[in-house]
Amino acid sequence: MVRRVAVIGAGSSGLVATKCCLDEGLEPTCFERSEDIGGLWRFTDKADRGRVSVYRSVISNTSKEMSCFSDFPFPEDFPSFLPHNLFLEYFRMYAQHFQLLRHIRFKTTVISVRKRPDFATSGQWDVVTEAEGTQESHVFDAVMVCAGNFQQPHLPLASFPGIETRFRGQYFHSLEYKDAAAFQGKRVLVVGIGNTGCDIAVDMSRVAAKVFLSARSSTWVFSRVANHGFPWDMLNTTRFNHFLEWLLPSAVMKRIRIWKTNSWFNHEIYGLASAKSSNFNFIINEELPFCMLSGTIVLKSNVKEFTETSAVFEDGTTEENIDVVIFATGYNFSFSFLEESICNPLKNNSTLYKCIFPPQLERPTLAVIGLIKLTGSVMVGSEIQARWVTGVFAGAYKLPPSSKMMAEVSKKQLPVKSLGATAGVPSSSQKNNFCFRSQ
């Protein structure tokens, strides 16, 4: 029987996992390697080694109405879209209200999580932690990994010839970006047109001499403010829209999405996306179109190579006198503390049962929380995961046999529909909010 649970990480997923453990009468111990809660939402002026945090100008892409935990709404006087300091304040209020801090051990790094010799019968784990240079061993009945998506920066320098050998300017991963003050008057190239890349490009356009934004694939741009001034996710994340997604042919849904998105501005004219694009990748940034119109941001194709001072693009154009290159190329998740038999199969969440449980384990006492990409708030998805997992640990729910879970995982790795991609096109990384909840 599960009683003692190790929770790894005290970000949004770790906090709600700890709270859900308490709701089920379990005894959680949350290990956080930094000195405070909040995870990536806790802003720091400098990039900390081994810890990802937001940049100064970041504002949430999902509204407070659609992002709060189910039993703890945001204060009424908070704006709909929150800067990082208010998000962190919300986490502090949540932790204080549910008395979570007493269950968190700060400045404690999890070194290893290993199955006990009798795991096949007990399901228990040996957990080794380190605090202030001293290692300590623990035995837990279950483990909840809440370390999140943002672990190791993905920096594919080999894909950009010349960046390491010829380019004389500065280059770094977006992990190291904090604010635009140091780039006054610079000519900056941002590689990557995801949410982070566009945010950084817009932020730097206010002080830089020129910002170039390199896009490898088509991207559709949404505004946080939708029809009649409502937050975009309040209007889009509805049961009716989900019903249409299920009812209508994929070709019709694609036409509807493109028509609605182009009703704001024509993405093909701006060079961002085309109706012929196979994928429907989207970002949230209402300032990008104006920056492109005003010339402070120039959209470029994928980088072919770098010279000493310039960037050559695949469309044959060249931009000279580049001072700084920022790679907004995402992250790789890494759970180095897990034993190889568990960690190696974790290529992405599609190898997990319901995006949570490694199906090959003899006992389902290890769960990964928050390793998901949704069309809405990941916080909401993490809470749903944590509530179900702690119910499984407490015996309220029962999982299928390992063989059935592995069979379902294999089946789910086939292409799925999602609002984050054109219907009918493979999109295993991003899931429809309603589809995820109904699982």
C-alpha positions as CSV (number, residue, x, y, z in Angstrom):
1,M,0.0,0.0,0.0
2,V,1.3,3.5,-0.9
3,R,1.8,5.9,2.0
4,R,5.0,7.8,1.6
5,V,5.4,9.7,-1.7
6,A,8.4,11.6,-3.1
7,V,7.5,14.6,-5.2
8,I,10.4,15.9,-7.3
9,G,10.2,19.7,-8.0
10,A,8.2,22.5,-6.4
11,G,7.1,24.3,-9.5
12,S,3.4,24.5,-10.5
13,S,3.2,20.7,-11.0
14,G,5.1,19.8,-7.8
15,L,2.9,22.1,-5.7
16,V,-0.4,20.6,-7.0
17,A,1.0,17.1,-6.7
18,T,1.9,17.7,-3.1
19,K,-1.6,19.1,-2.4
20,C,-3.3,16.2,-4.1
21,C,-1.3,13.7,-2.0
22,L,-2.6,15.4,1.1
23,D,-6.1,15.2,-0.2
24,E,-5.8,11.5,-0.5
25,G,-4.3,11.0,2.9
26,L,-0.8,10.3,1.6
27,E,2.4,11.6,3.1
28,P,4.3,13.7,0.5
29,T,7.9,14.9,0.7
30,C,8.7,17.4,-2.0
31,F,12.3,17.9,-2.9
32,E,13.3,21.3,-4.5
33,R,16.9,21.9,-5.5
34,S,16.5,25.7,-5.4
35,E,15.7,27.9,-2.3
36,D,12.1,28.7,-3.3
37,I,8.9,27.5,-5.0
38,G,7.7,28.6,-8.4
39,G,9.9,26.7,-10.9
40,L,10.5,28.6,-14.1
41,W,8.0,31.3,-13.1
42,R,10.4,32.6,-10.4
43,F,12.4,35.2,-12.3
44,T,16.1,35.7,-11.6
45,D,18.3,38.5,-13.1
46,K,20.9,36.0,-14.2
47,A,20.6,32.5,-15.7
48,D,21.3,29.9,-13.0
49,R,23.2,26.8,-13.8
50,G,20.8,23.9,-14.0
51,R,17.7,26.0,-13.5
52,V,15.4,27.6,-16.2
53,S,13.5,30.8,-15.4
54,V,11.4,33.2,-17.4
55,Y,12.7,36.5,-18.9
56,R,11.7,39.8,-17.4
57,S,9.0,40.8,-19.9
58,V,7.1,37.5,-20.0
59,I,3.3,37.5,-19.6
60,S,1.2,34.4,-19.5
61,N,-0.3,33.2,-22.8
62,T,-3.3,31.7,-21.1
63,S,-5.8,33.7,-19.0
64,K,-6.2,33.5,-15.3
65,E,-9.8,32.3,-15.9
66,M,-8.6,29.3,-17.7
67,S,-5.3,28.7,-15.8
68,C,-6.1,28.5,-12.1
69,F,-6.2,25.4,-10.0
70,S,-9.7,24.1,-9.6
71,D,-10.1,24.9,-5.9
72,F,-8.1,28.1,-5.8
73,P,-9.0,30.9,-8.2
74,F,-6.8,33.8,-8.9
75,P,-7.7,37.0,-7.0
76,E,-10.3,39.2,-8.7
77,D,-8.0,42.2,-8.9
78,F,-5.3,40.2,-10.8
79,P,-5.3,41.0,-14.6
80,S,-6.5,38.3,-17.0
81,F,-3.0,37.8,-18.4
82,L,-0.3,37.7,-15.7
83,P,3.3,38.8,-15.5
84,H,5.7,36.4,-13.8
85,N,5.6,38.2,-10.5
86,L,1.9,37.8,-10.1
87,F,2.1,34.2,-11.1
88,L,4.7,33.6,-8.4
89,E,2.5,35.4,-5.9
90,Y,-0.4,33.1,-6.8
91,F,1.8,30.1,-6.1
92,R,2.8,31.5,-2.8
93,M,-0.8,32.1,-1.8
94,Y,-1.7,28.5,-2.9
95,A,1.2,27.0,-0.9
96,Q,0.3,29.0,2.2
97,H,-3.5,28.3,1.9
98,F,-3.0,24.6,1.7
99,Q,0.0,24.5,4.1
100,L,2.3,22.9,1.6
101,L,5.7,24.5,2.6
102,R,6.0,22.2,5.6
103,H,6.2,19.3,3.2
104,I,9.0,20.8,1.0
105,R,12.7,20.4,1.5
106,F,14.5,23.2,-0.3
107,K,18.1,23.3,-1.6
108,T,17.8,19.5,-1.9
109,T,18.8,17.8,-5.2
110,V,17.5,14.4,-6.1
111,I,20.6,12.4,-7.1
112,S,19.0,9.0,-8.0
113,V,15.7,7.1,-8.0
114,R,16.2,3.4,-8.2
115,K,13.9,0.4,-7.8
116,R,14.3,-1.5,-4.5
117,P,15.4,-5.2,-4.8
118,D,11.8,-6.3,-3.9
119,F,10.2,-3.8,-6.3
120,A,8.2,-6.4,-8.1
121,T,6.2,-7.0,-4.9
122,S,6.6,-3.8,-2.9
123,G,6.7,-1.2,-5.6
124,Q,9.1,0.8,-3.4
125,W,11.9,3.2,-4.5
126,D,15.3,4.0,-3.1
127,V,15.8,7.8,-3.4
128,V,19.1,9.5,-2.8
129,T,19.2,13.2,-2.2
130,E,21.9,15.8,-1.5
131,A,21.7,18.9,0.6
132,E,24.7,21.1,1.5
133,G,27.1,18.5,0.4
134,T,25.6,15.7,2.4
135,Q,23.8,12.8,0.8
136,E,20.8,11.0,2.4
137,S,19.0,7.8,1.4
138,H,15.2,7.4,1.7
139,V,12.7,4.7,0.9
140,F,9.4,5.8,-0.7
141,D,6.3,3.9,-1.7
142,A,5.8,6.0,-4.8
143,V,7.5,8.8,-6.8
144,M,6.0,11.7,-8.7
145,V,8.4,13.4,-11.1
146,C,7.4,17.0,-11.5
147,A,10.5,18.4,-13.1
148,G,8.7,19.8,-16.2
149,N,9.4,20.1,-19.9
150,F,12.3,22.6,-19.5
151,Q,15.3,20.7,-18.4
152,Q,18.2,21.0,-20.9
153,P,18.5,23.7,-23.6
154,H,18.3,22.3,-27.1
155,L,21.2,24.0,-29.0
156,P,21.7,22.3,-32.4
157,L,24.8,24.2,-33.4
158,A,25.8,21.5,-35.8
159,S,22.8,22.4,-37.9
160,F,24.2,26.0,-38.4
161,P,27.5,25.8,-40.2
162,G,30.0,28.5,-39.3
163,I,28.4,29.5,-36.0
164,E,31.2,27.9,-33.9
165,T,34.1,28.2,-36.3
166,R,33.6,31.5,-38.2
167,F,31.0,33.8,-36.6
168,R,32.7,36.5,-34.5
169,G,29.6,37.8,-32.7
170,Q,27.9,36.6,-29.6
171,Y,25.5,33.7,-29.6
172,F,23.6,31.9,-26.9
173,H,20.4,29.9,-26.1
174,S,17.3,31.8,-25.1
175,L,17.7,30.3,-21.6
176,E,20.3,33.0,-21.0
177,Y,18.1,35.9,-22.1
178,K,16.7,38.0,-19.3
179,D,16.0,41.5,-20.8
180,A,16.9,43.7,-23.7
181,A,18.9,46.4,-22.0
182,A,22.3,45.0,-23.1
183,F,21.3,44.9,-26.7
184,Q,20.8,48.7,-27.3
185,G,21.7,49.5,-30.9
186,K,22.6,45.9,-31.8
187,R,21.6,44.0,-34.9
188,V,20.1,40.8,-33.6
189,L,19.1,37.5,-35.2
190,V,16.6,35.3,-33.3
191,V,16.5,31.7,-34.5
192,G,13.2,30.0,-33.8
193,I,9.6,31.3,-34.2
194,G,7.9,29.6,-31.2
195,N,6.4,31.6,-28.4
196,T,9.8,32.3,-26.8
197,G,11.5,33.4,-30.0
198,C,8.7,35.8,-30.9
199,D,8.5,37.2,-27.3
200,I,12.3,37.9,-27.3
201,A,12.2,39.4,-30.8
202,V,9.4,41.8,-29.9
203,D,11.1,42.7,-26.6
204,M,14.4,43.4,-28.3
205,S,12.8,45.4,-31.1
206,R,12.3,48.2,-28.7
207,V,16.0,48.9,-28.2
208,A,17.9,47.0,-31.0
209,A,18.9,48.6,-34.3
210,K,17.2,45.8,-36.1
211,V,15.9,42.3,-35.2
212,F,15.7,39.4,-37.7
213,L,13.5,36.5,-36.9
214,S,14.4,33.2,-38.6
215,A,11.5,30.8,-39.2
216,R,12.0,27.3,-40.4
217,S,8.3,26.4,-40.7
218,S,4.9,28.1,-41.1
219,T,3.4,29.6,-38.0
220,W,0.0,31.1,-37.3
221,V,-0.2,34.0,-34.9
222,F,-3.1,34.5,-32.4
223,S,-3.7,37.5,-30.2
224,R,-4.4,37.1,-26.5
225,V,-7.4,39.4,-27.1
226,A,-10.1,37.7,-29.1
227,N,-13.6,38.8,-30.4
228,H,-15.3,41.5,-28.3
229,G,-12.2,41.8,-26.1
230,F,-12.4,38.4,-24.4
231,P,-9.3,36.3,-23.7
232,W,-8.6,34.0,-26.6
233,D,-8.7,30.8,-24.6
234,M,-12.1,31.6,-23.1
235,L,-13.6,31.7,-26.5
236,N,-11.7,28.9,-28.1
237,T,-11.7,26.3,-25.3
238,T,-15.4,25.3,-25.4
239,R,-17.4,22.1,-25.6
240,F,-19.0,23.4,-28.8
241,N,-15.6,23.9,-30.5
242,H,-14.6,20.4,-29.3
243,F,-17.8,19.0,-30.7
244,L,-17.1,20.6,-34.1
245,E,-13.6,19.2,-34.0
246,W,-15.1,15.7,-33.6
247,L,-18.0,16.2,-36.0
248,L,-16.6,17.9,-39.1
249,P,-14.1,16.5,-41.6
250,S,-10.5,17.5,-41.1
251,A,-10.4,19.5,-44.4
252,V,-13.4,21.6,-43.3
253,M,-11.8,22.2,-39.8
254,K,-8.6,23.3,-41.5
255,R,-10.5,25.8,-43.7
256,I,-12.3,27.2,-40.6
257,R,-9.1,27.6,-38.6
258,I,-7.3,29.4,-41.5
259,W,-10.3,31.6,-42.2
260,K,-10.6,32.6,-38.5
261,T,-6.8,33.2,-38.1
262,N,-6.5,35.2,-41.4
263,S,-9.5,37.4,-40.4
264,W,-7.1,39.2,-38.1
265,F,-4.3,39.6,-40.7
266,N,-3.3,37.7,-43.8
267,H,-0.5,35.4,-42.8
268,E,0.6,34.6,-46.3
269,I,1.2,38.3,-47.1
270,Y,3.3,38.6,-44.0
271,G,5.2,35.4,-45.0
272,L,4.3,33.6,-41.8
273,A,2.1,30.8,-43.1
274,S,0.1,29.6,-46.1
275,A,-3.2,27.9,-46.5
276,K,-1.1,25.1,-48.2
277,S,0.9,24.6,-45.0
278,S,0.6,21.0,-43.8
279,N,0.8,21.9,-40.1
280,F,-1.2,24.3,-38.0
281,N,1.4,25.4,-35.5
282,F,0.4,28.6,-33.7
283,I,1.9,31.1,-31.2
284,I,0.4,33.8,-29.0
285,N,1.8,37.3,-29.8
286,E,-0.4,40.3,-30.7
287,E,2.6,42.6,-31.1
288,L,4.5,40.7,-33.8
289,P,2.4,41.9,-36.8
290,F,2.9,45.6,-35.9
291,C,6.6,45.1,-35.4
292,M,6.8,43.6,-38.9
293,L,4.8,46.4,-40.3
294,S,7.0,49.0,-38.6
295,G,10.2,47.3,-39.8
296,T,11.6,46.7,-36.4
297,I,11.4,43.0,-37.0
298,V,12.2,41.4,-40.3
299,L,11.1,37.8,-41.0
300,K,13.7,35.6,-42.6
301,S,13.8,32.0,-43.8
302,N,15.9,29.2,-42.1
303,V,19.6,29.9,-41.6
304,K,21.9,28.2,-44.1
305,E,25.2,29.2,-42.7
306,F,27.1,31.9,-40.8
307,T,30.2,33.9,-41.9
308,E,32.4,36.1,-39.7
309,T,29.8,38.8,-39.5
310,S,26.7,37.8,-41.4
311,A,24.0,35.2,-41.7
312,V,23.1,33.5,-45.0
313,F,19.6,32.2,-45.4
314,E,18.1,29.4,-47.4
315,D,16.2,31.8,-49.7
316,G,19.5,33.1,-50.9
317,T,19.5,36.4,-48.9
318,T,22.2,37.6,-46.6
319,E,22.1,39.9,-43.6
320,E,25.4,41.7,-42.8
321,N,26.8,42.9,-39.5
322,I,25.0,40.6,-37.2
323,D,26.1,41.3,-33.6
324,V,24.1,38.7,-31.6
325,V,22.4,35.4,-32.4
326,I,19.8,34.0,-30.0
327,F,18.8,30.4,-30.4
328,A,15.1,30.0,-29.3
329,T,15.3,26.3,-30.2
330,G,13.5,24.8,-27.3
331,Y,14.5,22.3,-24.6
332,N,15.1,18.6,-24.2
333,F,13.7,17.0,-21.0
334,S,16.1,15.0,-19.0
335,F,15.5,12.9,-15.9
336,S,19.1,11.9,-15.2
337,F,18.2,10.7,-11.7
338,L,16.1,7.9,-13.0
339,E,17.7,4.5,-13.8
340,E,18.4,3.8,-17.4
341,S,15.7,1.1,-17.8
342,I,13.1,3.8,-17.1
343,C,14.8,6.8,-18.6
344,N,15.8,5.4,-21.9
345,P,12.3,4.6,-23.2
346,L,11.2,8.2,-22.3
347,K,11.8,9.7,-25.7
348,N,8.7,11.8,-25.1
349,N,5.4,11.6,-23.3
350,S,4.0,9.3,-26.0
351,T,5.8,6.4,-24.4
352,L,3.9,6.9,-21.2
353,Y,0.5,5.5,-20.4
354,K,-1.9,8.5,-20.4
355,C,1.3,10.6,-20.7
356,I,2.0,9.7,-17.0
357,F,2.9,6.1,-16.2
358,P,5.9,4.1,-17.6
359,P,3.9,1.1,-18.7
360,Q,6.7,-1.4,-18.4
361,L,7.0,-1.2,-14.6
362,E,5.8,-4.2,-12.6
363,R,4.2,-1.8,-10.1
364,P,2.7,1.6,-11.2
365,T,4.3,3.6,-8.4
366,L,6.2,6.1,-10.6
367,A,4.3,8.9,-12.3
368,V,5.5,11.8,-14.5
369,I,3.4,15.0,-14.0
370,G,3.4,18.0,-16.3
371,L,5.3,16.4,-19.2
372,I,2.5,17.6,-21.6
373,K,1.8,20.2,-24.2
374,L,-1.8,21.4,-24.3
375,T,-3.7,23.9,-26.3
376,G,-4.4,25.6,-23.0
377,S,-2.9,25.8,-19.6
378,V,-0.4,23.1,-18.6
379,M,-1.2,23.9,-14.9
380,V,-4.8,22.7,-15.4
381,G,-3.5,19.5,-17.1
382,S,-1.0,18.9,-14.3
383,E,-3.7,19.1,-11.7
384,I,-5.9,16.6,-13.5
385,Q,-2.9,14.3,-13.8
386,A,-2.0,14.7,-10.1
387,R,-5.5,14.0,-8.9
388,W,-5.8,10.8,-10.9
389,V,-2.3,9.6,-9.9
390,T,-2.8,10.1,-6.2
391,G,-6.1,8.3,-6.6
392,V,-4.3,5.4,-8.1
393,F,-1.7,5.5,-5.3
394,A,-4.5,5.6,-2.7
395,G,-6.3,2.6,-4.2
396,A,-9.3,4.6,-5.5
397,Y,-8.6,3.8,-9.1
398,K,-6.9,0.7,-10.7
399,L,-4.8,0.7,-13.7
400,P,-4.9,-2.0,-16.4
401,P,-2.3,-4.7,-16.5
402,S,1.1,-3.7,-17.9
403,S,0.6,-5.6,-21.1
404,K,-2.6,-3.6,-21.9
405,M,-1.0,-0.3,-21.0
406,M,1.9,-1.0,-23.3
407,A,-0.5,-2.0,-26.1
408,E,-2.4,1.3,-25.7
409,V,0.8,3.3,-25.7
410,S,1.8,1.7,-29.0
411,K,-1.5,2.5,-30.4
412,K,-1.5,6.1,-29.2
413,Q,1.9,6.8,-30.9
414,L,0.0,6.8,-34.2
415,P,-1.1,10.3,-35.5
416,V,-3.8,12.0,-33.4
417,K,-6.0,15.0,-33.9
418,S,-5.3,18.2,-32.0
419,L,-6.2,21.8,-32.1
420,G,-2.5,22.6,-32.1
421,A,-2.1,21.1,-35.6
422,T,-4.2,20.7,-38.7
423,A,-6.7,17.9,-38.1
424,G,-5.5,14.7,-39.6
425,V,-1.8,15.7,-39.4
426,P,0.5,13.9,-37.0
427,S,0.8,15.9,-33.8
428,S,1.9,13.7,-30.9
429,S,3.4,16.6,-28.9
430,Q,0.4,18.9,-28.4
431,K,-3.0,17.7,-27.2
432,N,-6.5,19.1,-27.3
433,N,-7.5,20.3,-23.8
434,F,-10.9,18.5,-23.9
435,C,-9.4,15.3,-25.4
436,F,-6.8,15.3,-22.6
437,R,-9.4,15.7,-19.8
438,S,-11.7,13.0,-21.2
439,Q,-8.8,10.5,-21.1
